[in-house]
Amino acid sequence: MPEKTAPFTYPEVGATRTTMPGGYHRFRLRQPIGHGRDLFDRAATHILEYGIQKGSGVFQSADTETAQPGTALTVFLGIGRLGITAPCRVVYVLDEPDRRGFAYGTLPGHPEVGEELFAVEYDPTDDTVYGLVTAFSKPGTWYVRLGGPVVRLIQRRFAHRYLNTLPTND
């Protein structure tokens, strides 16, 4: 588990909430998962209980059962037993009437530098529920830098994989 006092590895902490910073690879995937407030509530619970990470097979551990600001967590990035444990910390939790989720940021030892938001959004105009992954990142290690476009492709595939873990009703 990462140390509670470990510093984030980037200065723009919380930027997935507002305007994402320049100098990073920026990514946003938003896709409909169904309709209705009940689905929105179920999807929000799934996200806040690390269901996206657990369902995609990257979750390792967290020091709280649900995402809270300051929660330390680790994810495993790799294939099979080959990979790296990547430390993160929850930066903020969204708890708005039509948006819920959380963002975590990278800590020392993570192969990348940046932040990722996992959220669900409800559109009251048509009752549609959307899953959302937003991130900004750049290489934090030589091997991620070397991976270049392949790493970005993997990030996109994982974002789709994350959203595919969300409950649906359509």
N, C-alpha and C positions, 0 to 999 in steps of 0.2 A: 504494500500500500504506500502511495506517495506521502511524503511528509506534509503535515498541515501548513507548515511555514514555507514550503518550497515556492519560489517565485514563478509566475507565469513566464513563458519564454518569448513573449511578444508584448509590446507596449500598448497596443490598441484593445485592451481588455474590454469586452462588452460591445464591440463594434458590430456584431451580427444583429444587434437590436436596432441599430440606426443605419448609418452609411458605412459600408465596408471600405477599408482603407486601400489605397493604391500600393503597388509594389508586391502584391500577393496574387496568386491564382484565385479567382473568385468563382463561386459556383452556387447555383440555385436550382433546385428541382421541386416543383409544386405540381401535384397530380391529384385529381379527384379520387376519393375512396368510397363515396356513397352519399347518402342523404340522411338528415335528421339530427336533432339534438342528442338523442340517445347514442347514436354512433359517435358523435363528437365527444361525448363524455367517456365512452368506452375507449376510444382512441387516445384521449388525453391521459387516462389512467395507465394505459399500456406504455405510453411514452415515459411518463413520470416514474414508472416502476422499472425502467431500463429495458422494456420489452423489445425495443428496436435493436439494441445491442445484443440482448439474449437471443432473440429470434434469428439474428444473422450470424450468430456464433462467435462474436468478438468479445462479449462481456467476460471479464475475469472476476472482478470484485469491486465493491463499493462500501464505504463505511456508513451509509444510511440505506434504508430499504426503498426510499423514494428520493428522487432528486431534490436537493436543497442547496441554496448558495453555500459554497465552501465544501461540499461533499467531495472527498477524494475518491477517484475510481481508476481502475486500470482496464484497458482493453488489450486483446491479443491480436496483433497484426501479422498474419502469415498464413501458411498452408500446412495442415497437419501439425506436426511438432516443430516445424521450422518456422521461426518467426521471432517476434520481439514483443515484450510486454511494454505497453505504452501508457505512461502515467498522465492523468488529466485531473482537472478540478472543475466542478460546476461553477460557472460564472454568475448565472442568474436563472431564475425560473419565471416563465411567463404564466400569469394567472389572470387573464383578461376574459371578459364575457365571450368573445369570439375567437380567442387565440390562447392556446396552452402548450407548454412544452418547456424545454430547458436548453441551455447552451453550455458546452464545456470547452475549456481551453487547455492548451498543451503545457506540460511541465518539463523540467529537465529530465532527459532520458527518452523523451518522445522523439521519433525520427522526423517529425515535421514540426513546424512552428505555425500556430494559428488557432482558430476557433471554429466550432461547428454548432449549429442550432438544429434541434429536432423539435418539430411542432406540428400541431393540428390547427386548422383554421375552419371556422364556420361562416358561411355566407348566408345571412338571414334573408337576402332578397330572393334566393331560389332554393334554400335549404341544403345546399351542397356542402360537403365536408371535404377538405383538402389535407393531404399530408404534405409536409414541407421539410426539406433539408437545405440549409444554407451554410456556406462555409467560406472561409478565406484561409489560405495556407501557402507555405513555401517550404522548400527543403530545409531540414534541420541537421541533416547528416550527409556525408559524401555519397552514400549509396542511394539515397532518395534523389539527390541532385543528378546522379548518374542515370537514374531511371526515367527522368524527365517526363515525356509524353505518356509513357506506359503507366507511371504512377497516377497521372491525372485520369487516364482511362479506368484504372482500378478504382479510383475515388468515385467516378460516375457510376460504375457498376455497383459499388457498395451503397451508394445513395438510393438506387433503385431497389436493391436488396432490402435496405432499411425500410423503405415505404411499403414493400411487399409484406412485411410482418404485421402491418396495421390491420385491425379488424375492418371488415367491409359489410355492406348490406345490399349491394347491387349484383 
